[in-house]
Amino acid sequence: MDPWTRATTGSNETSGGPMDVGRSLPRNLFAAVRMAGHVLTGPLLRRRRMSWGAVPEEVSSAWPGDELLPDPSWTATHAVTVEAPPERIWPWLAQLGQGRGGLYSFERLENLIGCRMRNTDRILPEHQDLSAVPEIRLAPQAALAVARVEPGRDLVLAASAGPPAADRRVTGGLWSFHLRPAPEGGTRLVERLSFSAGPSRQERLFTSPALIEPVSFVMSQEMLRNLKRLAERRAGPVPDRRQPDRAGSSCAGARRRGRSAREYDETAAALRRPDPDAAQDRELIRLATLAASSHNTQPWTFTVAPDSITLRPDRSRRCPVVDPDDAHLYKSLGCAAENLVHAAAAQGRAAEVALATDERVVVALDAPGTATATPLSAAIETRQCTRGAYAGRPVDREDLVVLERAGGLGRVRCLLLTEPRDLAAVAEHVASGDLAQLNDAAFRRELVSWIRFNPAAALRSRDGLAGRATGRPPVPSRMGTLLARFLLRAGAQARADAEQLKGSAGVAVFVTADDDRAAWVEAGRACQRFALQAEALDIRTAFVNQPIEVPELRPRFETWLGLAGEHGQLAVRFGHGPRLPYSLRRPIEDVLADPPGSRATRGTAVRP
């Protein structure tokens, strides 16, 4: 499957569930590489770094607390727009500090230098009142004085690099945070860093921009992004304060860097909205493409006839290393066919799936009748492979019965493993798969070729494993490909998968008597129906196929499962957890095999 994606899952941005705030080892390693890069480039990118996210007015403005250090050696101003009101952001700022809520940045890097930091993803009521707090600690032996506090607006922290000089008010530095309404809606969170050279050579070296500026930039950027995610995950709609003034256009310029991410989210949402003007057949194909597929390769084409829709494998999208016999390819066709069955039922059309003697999967459709929408048809647009951490609580017994029934289709059996000892054993098998796959250079190359390291790359291809869908920070594609050589480590991946399995409620394994194309298609259908039923129950799912994908490990896994002559085809972990951003799909025109002017392309099919 996608160990890079599983290893680098980050925040649960869209929910109030548990959130990894700066602890991910790959993200910390990547941050260290970025720091080194910024230190080496020095002044080349300094101007951009020192005003990251901020508009000119925010950079040039005097902020509360600036008067404490009127003549700084250098100043940096960073900012983000948070889609939440100030009262949702302030509690996170109020509990800043070591021994409090943490600094919301790269915790592992901070602890390497002895900060003893522990970031939280919760509001801590005991740390909300700053009126009696004289200082905020950055480490056990380093603290900043609380110099200014205006709840909901300003927090100013001050430090001195040594005894104040006779001709200056303050030596040292200032670190301040400011919340102001954004003209386009939401809140601008502005961070200002000011440093003044100390009297000694050592202090001047420490406060010079050559070292501290690039390092603090990487840490501050992560901090602001995490504060944004924490505040937004429980936030409701933000009042629209659009004003046709200069400040509004300036803030729009500050948010330009997020345009690709917004376009990504808008595209993903549009793919999951029905088009009331579209032909019925076109809607069926749209819903079919929302099915799961290995690496999100979407290895299918569709041909529309008056009484059927035929799926064919798109072999240009096969993964010969992880899937040499095309088993996953046909399972993906089965997933799409199952979506078609439920989508057709919602249109009042009974559907029957058959595997032709060649490589085609044919979905026969009856004439339109009474629409019979079901929870499974409603779940097609919201189902996702959620590769994040789950909440660690069990699924109700009644829901387990429903899930097991949904996963048993035709000749496919669904085995549910929910005991902790069984999940621990599955984790061992998955770890063995991680070691085998990630130590295979060909597997790594194939995997990386399907990773979309930033929203712009995902929008260009509309396929693959998008970082946006797993909470990874965007990076340029070439840099991501280079970093993957260092971050895709088998041992770290095995530990990450074990943690995710520990937090899951169970694992479903889909078993067939045969191991041929018909069995693969049927297993894909059963797995997709299981995922739709889980979505209808507000339960998340994600693949853990490593023990099945590695040929040397598969017999051992099947023996442990107690399969006598049967074959494990797919494995899925499930549990309660937050949603993540959705993955993209290719345009319908790209998957239609019909020639131009055909019925599905023209949109002349029978309409509802």
N, C-alpha and C positions, 0 to 999 in steps of 0.2 A: 504493500500500500504506500503510505507516504510518511516515512519516519521523520523527514525534515519537518513536515507540518506538525506532527505530533510532538516533536522535541521542542518546538518553538512556539507552542500555543501560549498566548499571553492573557490579556485581560478579558473579562466578561463584560464588554462595554455596554451591552444593552439591557442589563439586568442588575438586580441587587444581590446576586449570588457571590460566592467567594471569588476573589480576584487576586491574581499573582502580581504584587506590586514590587517590581524590581528584583525578584529572586531568581528568575530564569537564568540558568547558567549560560546558555547560548547567547542570550541578550547581553549579559554582563561581559562575556568574551568579545562580542561584537563591539560593545562600547569601548573596551580597552583598545581595540584595533582602531576605532574611530579617533579616540584621543591621540594615539600615536600619529595618525595621519594628519590631524589638525596641528599638532605640535611641529611636525616636519614641514608642513606647508606654511606655517608661520603667518606673516603679514598678508599673504596672498588672498586668504579668505576672511581676514580679520574683520573688515568692515561689514561683511554680510553676517558673520557670527554675532557681532556686537549689537546688531539690530534685528535679530531673527524674530519674525512674526510681528514686529512693531511697525506702526506707520510713522511717517516723519513727525507728526504732531506729538506722538508719544515719546519719541526719542528726544525731541528738543524741549519738551515741557519740563518745568520744575515740579517735582513730586514732593509730597510731605516727607520730611526727613532730610531732603537734600541740603537744607541749611546747616545741618550738623557737620557736613563735610563740604564746605563751599569751594574748595580748590582741589578736587581729586586728581590723581595722576591719570586715571582712565575710568571710563564708565561704560557699562553695557546695559542695554534695555531689551528685554525679551517679552513677548506677549502671545497669548492665545485667546480665541473667542470660545467661551464656554456656553453651551446651549442650556443654561440654567440661571436662575436668579441669584443675586449675591448671597442671600441667606442660605443657599444650598452649598456654596463654595466656602464661605467663611469658617464653618466648623472644622474643615480639613486644614485650613491655615492656622487656626487657633491652637491645634494640637501638634504643631511642628516640633521636632526636636528628638534628640537621643533620650531614651527612657520615656518617651511620650508616644506620638504617632509615627515617628520616623521622619525622613526627608523625602519619601516617595520617589527616590531615585534608585540608582544601581546599588542595592544593598550589599551584594557580595564584594564589590570594589571598595565600598566604604569600610567594610569590615576587614579587608586586607590591610588597611592602615590603622586598625585598632579603634574604629568608631563605635563598635558594638551596637550597630544600628539594627532595628527591627521595624520594618514598615507594617502598618496596619491597613486593613481595608474596611475598618469600622469607625464610626464616630465614637469617641471616648468621652463620655459626659464629665469625667473627673478632670479632664484637661481643657475645658472650654473657657474657663474664667482666667483671663490674662492679667487681671488687675492686681493680683497678689503674686505674680510670677516675675522675679527680677531678671532672670536670664533664661535663655534657651540654649541647651547644650548641643553641640555638634559631635562631641565625643566625650568620654569621661573626663578628660583634662582640657577641654576647649569649649568655650561658651561665648555667646553673644548677648549683650544687654538688650532688654526690651525697652526701646527708646520712645516709641510712639505707638499708641493703639487707638484706633477708632473702629469699633466692631462693625463688620459689614463693609468697611471701606479701606482701611490702611493698617498695615503692620510694618513697623520699622525696627530693625535689629542693628545694633552698632557694635563694632569691635575696635580695639586699639592695638596697633602693631608695636606699641612701646609707650613710654611716658610721653605725654603731650609736649611738643616743642614750644618754646616761648613765643614764637611768632605765628603759631597756628592754633586754631581752636581745637582741632581733633586730628590725630594721626591714626591710621588703621583703615577701616572700611565700613561700609554700610550695605545692608541687604534689606530691601523693602519690597512689599507686595501691595498692590492697589487694585481695587475692584471698582469698575465704572460701567454704567450702562452702554451697550453697543448700539449705535443707531439702527442697525439692521435687525436687532433682536438679540437676546442673550446678554452676556456680560463679558467685558474685556478684563482679563486677568493679566496685569502688567507686573513684571519683575524688574527691579533695578539693582545692579551691582556697581558699587563705587569703591575704588581702592586709592589709597594715598601712600606714597613711599615712606617707609619708616626711616629713622635716623641712622641705622646700621646698614652695612653692606649686605648682611644676611637678610634683613627685613626688606631691603630694596629688591633683592633678587626674588624673594618669595612673592612680593606684590607686583612684580613686573608682568606685563601682559604676555610675555613670551611663553610662560609655562601655565600660569594660573588661568589665563583667559580661555585657551582652547579646552582645558580640562573642565573648568566650571561651565563652559558652554554645553558640553555633552551632558553633564549632570543636570544642569538647569532645564535643558530641553526635555529630558526624560521626566523630570519632576513636574513640569507644567503639563505635559501630556497625560501623566497619571492623575494629576489633580483634575484635569478636564474629564477623564473617564470616570473617576470616582464621583464627581458631582453630577455628571450627566446620567449615570446609570439608573438613578431613581427619579430623575427630573421629569416633570410633565411638560406640556407645551409651553414654550416661551412666548410672551406677548410680542407681537410684531411692532417694533418702534421705528419702522422705516421712515427716514426723513430725507427729502431731496436736497440735502445740503452737502457741503464739502467734506464734513467729517464722515458722513455716511459713505461717500465714495472712497475715502481714505481707508476706512475699515474694510470695505470690499476689496481694496488692493491688498490689505494685510491677510485676507483669507484666500487669496488667489492660490497659495501653495496647496490649499486643501481642495482645489477644484476637482482634481482627478479622483480623490476619495469620494467627494459628493457625487460626481458623475457615475462612479462605480455603484454607489448605493442606489442612485436613481435608476440606473440600468437594471440592477438586480431586482428592484421593486417592480419596475415595468414588466419584466419577464413573468412576474407572478400575479399580474392583474389581467382579468379577462378583457378581451376586446369586443364590445357589443356589436361592432360592425363586421367582425370577421366571420368567414364561413365556418360551419361546424367542423368540417374536416381540418381546417387550419387550426382551430382551437384544440382539437384532439392532438395534433402534432405538437403544438406548444406545450401541452400538459405532458405528453410523452417524453419530451426532451428534459423535463425537470427530474427525471429519474436519476438514480445513482449510477455511476460508472467508475471503473478503475482509473485513478489519477484524474478524474473528471475529463477523460479523453473524449467522451461523447462519440463512441465509435460506431455510429449508425447513419443510415440514410432511410428515407421513407418514400414509398410510392403509393399514391392514392388511386383507388378504383371505386366505382359506384358502391360496391358492397364489401370492400376490404381495404385495409392498409397493410402494406408489406414492408417489413424491416429487413434491411440487408447490412451486413458488417462493412464498415469503412476500414479496409485493411491498411490504409495510410496512417491510421491512428492506433494501430496495435502497439503493444509493448513487448517486444520479443524476448527481453531479458527476464522480466518478472512473470511474463505470461507466454511462454514459448509455444504452448499448444492451443492458444487462443481461448482457453477456458473462461478467463475473466471477460473476454470480449463477448462471448455468447451469454454469459451471466448478465452483462450489461444490457444486451438485447432483451433478455427476459425481464429485467427491471422496467425497461421502457414499455414492453408489451403489457405488463401488469398495470402500469399507469393508464394505458389505453383502455383496458377493460373497465376500470372504474370511471374514467372520464366519459366513456361511451354510455355507461349506465346512467350517468347524470344527465345525458342528453336523451334518454329513453331508448337506447339502442343496446340490445344484448350483443356481447362479443365473445368469440371463441378463438383461442390461440392454438395454432398448429405449426409444427416444424416441417417444412417441405423437404423433399428428398435431396434438394441441393442445400445451399446455405441460408435460404430465406426463412424468416419467421412471419407467418401470415396471420393477421387478426381479422377474422371474418366478422362483418357487422350486419345485424338485422336491420330491417326498415325502421325508421323512427317511430317510437310509440310514446308511452307515458314516461316522463322523466322520473328517475328514482335516485336522487342524490343521496349519498350515504356519508357517514363520518369519514370513511376512507377516501372518497372522491373529494371531500372538502379538505382533506389533509395533503393533497398532492402539492398545492401551491406553497405550503408552509414547511413541509418536511425538509430536513437538511441533515447532512452528516456533520455532527457537532463534535469537533475534535478538541474540545476543551475539557477541563476538569469537571467532574460531577460532584453532587452534594454529599455522597456517602451514605444516604439513607435508603432503606429498602423500598421496593415496589410492593404495593398491596397484593395479598395473595389472590384476590379476585382478578386484579389486572394481569397477574402472571398467567392465570388460566386463559384469559382472553388473548394474550400475546402468544402463548403456545399454540392455541387453536389457529390463530392467524398465520403462524409460521409453518403450519403443516398443510401443504398443498399437493394434491395428487400423490405422487410417490415420494415426496420430500417429507422427512421427519425433522422436527425442530426440537433440539435438546436445550433445555434451560439449565444453566449452572449458576446457582445463587449462593451456595455455601462458601464462607471465607476460605476454607482450605482448597476448594475447587478453583476459586479465583486466583489464589496464590499459585496453584499448579499451572493454570493457564498463563499467568505472568512468566513463569519459568520457561514455558514453551515459546512464548512471544519473545522473551529475551534471547533465546537460542536463535530464533529467526532474525532478530535484529543483528546479532553478531555475524551470522552467515551473510545477510544481505549487505550490510554496510561495510563489510570487509571485502566486498566484491566490487572492483573498480567499474565494471560494466554496469552493474546495478546502480551505482551512484551516478554515473553519467546519464543513464536513462531517467532516473528520478529527477535530477537537477534540470534536465531538458523540459520537464513538465511543470516546474515551479515558476510562478509569476511573482517576481520579487516586489512589484509595486503596482498600484492601481492602473497606471497608464499601460503597463505591459499586459495586464489582465484584460483591459478594455480592447486592446488591439487584437488579441487572440480569442477572447471570450471562452476560454477553456482552461484546463490545467488547475494546479493547486495555487490559489491566490493567497498571498500573505494577508490581504485584507480580511479574508474569511476565517483567519485563525488568530488575529490580533498581533501579527508580527509588524514591526515598524517597517515602512517602505525603504528600500535601498535601490540604487541604480542596478540594472540587470547585470552588468558586467561585474560590478563589485559583489553582488550577491552570489554570482557563480564562483567568484574567487573565494569568498568567505565560506561557501559551502564545503570547500576542501578541509577547512579547519573545524567547522561546527558540526558536521555530520559525523559524530563519533558513536560507535556501536555501544560502548559502555554507558555513556550518558543517555543514549536513547533507550537502552534497556531499563535504566533506573526510572526514566520519565514514564515509560509505558507501565511499569509496575505501580507507580504512584497513581496513574489514571485508572488502572484496573482496581486498585484498592478502594478508590472512591466510587466505583461503579456498583450498581445494584446486582448486576449479573452479566452473563455472556450467553448469547444464543448461537448454537452451531447448527447449520443446515446440512442434513445428511441425505445421501441418495444411495440406492443399491447399485446403480450403474455409474460409469464415469465417462460419458460421451456427450455429444452436443445436445441431445434431447434432455439429459439430466442437467446439464449446465443451464439451459434456458429455464427449465422448471425450477431449479434452485434460485436463479435470479428472480423469478416471479415470486417465489415464497419469501425471499429476503425482502423484496420491495413491499410486499403486503404486510410483513411484520413491521417494517419501518413506518408504513402509513398508519397501522394500528397504534404503534407507539406514539406517533405524533398526535393522533386523535386523543390519546390519554395524557398528553403533555409530558411525554417521556422522550429523552434524547437517545440517539444511537450513533455509533461510529464503528468502522471496521477495525478488526484486529486479525488480519488474515496471514500474518507472517508464518505461523506453523503449517499452514496449508500451502503457501506459495513456495516454500523451500522443499524441493523433492526429497532430500535426505531426511527431513524432519517430519514430513507428513505421515508416514507409516507409524512413527513413534507416537505422534499426537492421536492418531486414530486408535491405536492400541490402548492408550490411556483412557480414551473415551469409551472403550469397551465395544467398539464397532467390529462385528464379525462379518467381514466381507463387504461392509458398507464403506462409503467414502465421505469424508468431511469436505464440503464445497465452499462454505463461507462461514466466517465467525464475526459476530457483532457484539460489542459491549453496549450496555444500555443502563440508564439511570436518570435520576432527576438532575436537572442542571439548567443553566441559562442558555438562551439562544446566542449565536454568534452571527456576524454578517453573512449574507448568503453568497454562494458562488455564482458565477455567470454561466450563461449558455449561448451557443452560437445562434445567429439569426435563423429563422425558419427557412429562408431561401437557401441557406448553406447546407441544409440537411434534406431538402426535397430532391428526390431523384427524378421527378417529373420534368419533362421538357418544357421550355418556356411556352406559355399560353395554355398549359393544361388546366384542368378544372381546379385543382387545389391552389395553383399559382394565381389564377385569375380571381379566385374567391367566389365562384358561382355555385358552390354546393348549397344544399338545402340549409336554410337558416332557421334558427329557433323561432 
